[in-house]
């Protein structure tokens, strides 16, 4: 989110909402620095912003590979 070193893996859909093993898939994880991870954990609006940013990166990656 900030371009800094990602130190944490944030679960976009919290592990508590379906069991930890069910939520540990790559589409549900976002690499974040500690500060932004804390923000995403405590602020649903910021968590939504993280989800959108991650989806935008996925879309750009697909476009870059010429598959979209």
Buried (B, 14 or more C-beta within 10 A) or exposed (E): BEEEEBEBEBBBBEEEEEEEEEBEEEEBBBBBBEEBBBBBBEEEEBBEBBBEEBEEEEEEEEEEEEEE
